[in-house]
Amino acid sequence: MIENNTIAVVISTHNNINYLKLLYSSIINNFTIVDDIIIYAENCTDGTNEWLSNIFVTKDKPSLYVYIQNDVINPGISSGINKAISMVDTDYFILLHSDMYVTKGYDIELYNYFTKEEYRDKRLIVSGWRAEPNIWGNNSNTPGLVTAPISYFGEYYHNFRQELFNEWAIIFSKQNRDKTIRNMMGAGGYMMKKSDWDYLGGNDEIFNPACYEDIDLCLRAQLKDFELITTCNTLIYHFSGRGSWYPTDNIGKKSERQQTAEQTGMIKWLNKWGERFERDESDCPILTKTMKNFILKNRNNFVY
């Protein structure tokens, strides 16, 4: 039971209309305890604004709140997510990227962790496992991630095999029931309390337009003693960066924005954290002693 609390789904999007439509459909069909859907559309020129303005909402669906903003100067993932979550007035939110697809009960399974006695007095970030098409050409065994051959479920919105993935997701969750790792699984797909997001301070917008804002958020959450949980009880399908890496669906050719962001992002990272990040056996970024000492020396300039 939801215990009189309320939940919003939050999506920040930029020129990703076909995947956004797929995500929206999966939310409507597969979520049952969500009250609000908040979509922040930034500098969209692909028909997203027009489509959002014409969505027909019935009273048996979650309330939809659409915020369209054009002519944004220096846009990016960090600030887009911050703006979208600033509009949340529910107790909890689930942050999703517009190139994700959610399975039935994803909202319930994440929320269940907030009702467990062992976590009642703790700050939580709870994620589901994720599956991705193997567009990278490797066979990753990364904890929290299932890399599927592209022929299984599809690598594009137009050849995605929804029913097959839904069936497989049920089997996967049953076979791995209650298996968890300590991680927050990147920049989207997690649930947390809105008050905890405010306490954490949201994304550091220095990392606009892209790169490392999710890892920075994860390390800052560790600094403030958050519990990070990724559960096998539910999972999403993630099309692997179609809104940032491959916005034109030309897999294998990164966008110029992404390439530039990767080059400048690491300089920003080193200026803030003092050394490159590493990961533990659960693929969770490690808060090292060197980082902690660097922060202490630069605490007047460190953005929490």
Summary of the structure (lengths in Angstrom):
residues: 304
radius of gyration: 18.5
end to end distance: 33.8
largest distance: 54.7
contacts: 970
relative contact order: 0.16
helix: 37%
strand: 21%
